[in-house]
Amino acid sequence: MLSAPQHVAASAMEGMTALDIWKDDKVAVPALAVMSESSGWPPDNEALYRGIIPNLDYQLWSGVSHFLMIDKADEFKAALAAFLKKQSLLGSG
């Protein structure tokens, strides 16, 4: 976002905070949430996510920033591969 034009960054932020797009619709597919413990999530964050996504693999990692996929790239790749394998979504290649 640092190199994005200002109108693109502003539009992205407006879109994320537009209350009319947020519904209580259930997510009916398996999902993986890998979260940074240092991000200040509310104590009930996992329960909130599970209320929307019943088949959720929720992981809260310590020692990482918002960019945990860079901070712990190998661990992130392993977590993603394990999730995809569990869901039978990982090819043999």
C-alpha positions as CSV (number, residue, x, y, z in Angstrom):
1,M,0.0,0.0,0.0
2,L,2.9,2.3,0.6
3,S,3.6,2.6,-3.2
4,A,-0.1,2.6,-4.2
5,P,-1.6,5.9,-5.5
6,Q,-3.4,7.7,-2.7
7,H,-6.9,7.2,-4.3
8,V,-6.3,3.4,-4.4
9,A,-5.3,3.3,-0.7
10,A,-8.2,5.5,0.3
11,S,-10.7,3.4,-1.7
12,A,-9.4,0.2,-0.1
13,M,-9.8,1.6,3.4
14,E,-13.3,2.9,2.6
15,G,-14.3,-0.5,1.3
16,M,-13.0,-2.3,4.4
17,T,-14.9,0.0,6.7
18,A,-18.2,0.1,4.7
19,L,-20.7,-1.3,7.2
20,D,-23.2,-2.2,4.4
21,I,-20.9,-5.0,3.2
22,W,-20.6,-6.7,6.5
23,K,-23.3,-9.4,7.0
24,D,-23.7,-12.3,9.3
25,D,-23.6,-14.7,6.4
26,K,-22.0,-18.1,7.3
27,V,-18.9,-19.1,5.3
28,A,-19.7,-22.7,4.2
29,V,-16.2,-23.7,3.1
30,P,-13.2,-24.6,5.2
31,A,-11.0,-21.6,6.1
32,L,-7.6,-21.0,7.5
33,A,-6.9,-18.0,9.7
34,V,-3.3,-17.4,10.7
35,M,-3.2,-14.4,13.0
36,S,-0.5,-12.4,14.7
37,E,-0.8,-12.5,18.5
38,S,0.6,-9.0,18.6
39,S,-2.2,-7.5,16.5
40,G,-4.3,-6.7,19.5
41,W,-7.3,-8.9,18.6
42,P,-10.1,-8.9,21.1
43,P,-10.2,-11.8,23.6
44,D,-13.2,-13.4,21.8
45,N,-11.8,-13.0,18.3
46,E,-11.6,-16.8,17.7
47,A,-15.2,-17.3,18.9
48,L,-16.3,-14.5,16.6
49,Y,-14.6,-16.0,13.6
50,R,-16.0,-19.5,14.4
51,G,-19.5,-18.0,14.7
52,I,-19.2,-17.1,11.0
53,I,-16.9,-19.9,9.8
54,P,-17.8,-23.2,11.4
55,N,-15.0,-25.2,9.7
56,L,-12.2,-22.9,10.7
57,D,-8.5,-23.7,11.4
58,Y,-7.6,-20.8,13.6
59,Q,-3.9,-20.2,14.5
60,L,-2.6,-17.4,16.7
61,W,1.2,-17.0,16.3
62,S,3.5,-15.1,18.6
63,G,6.7,-13.5,17.6
64,V,5.4,-12.3,14.2
65,S,4.2,-9.0,12.8
66,H,1.2,-8.3,10.5
67,F,3.3,-9.8,7.7
68,L,3.7,-13.2,9.4
69,M,3.9,-14.9,6.0
70,I,7.2,-13.1,5.6
71,D,8.4,-13.2,9.2
72,K,8.0,-17.0,9.4
73,A,7.8,-18.0,5.7
74,D,8.7,-21.6,6.1
75,E,6.2,-22.1,9.0
76,F,3.5,-20.3,7.1
77,K,4.1,-22.4,4.0
78,A,3.9,-25.6,6.2
79,A,0.7,-24.4,7.9
80,L,-0.9,-23.6,4.5
81,A,0.2,-26.9,3.0
82,A,-1.1,-28.9,6.0
83,F,-4.5,-27.1,5.8
84,L,-4.7,-27.8,2.0
85,K,-3.7,-31.4,2.5
86,K,-6.3,-31.8,5.3
87,Q,-9.0,-30.5,3.0
88,S,-7.8,-32.7,0.1
89,L,-6.9,-29.6,-1.9
90,L,-3.2,-30.1,-2.3
91,G,-2.1,-31.7,-5.5
92,S,0.7,-34.3,-5.6
93,G,3.1,-31.9,-7.3
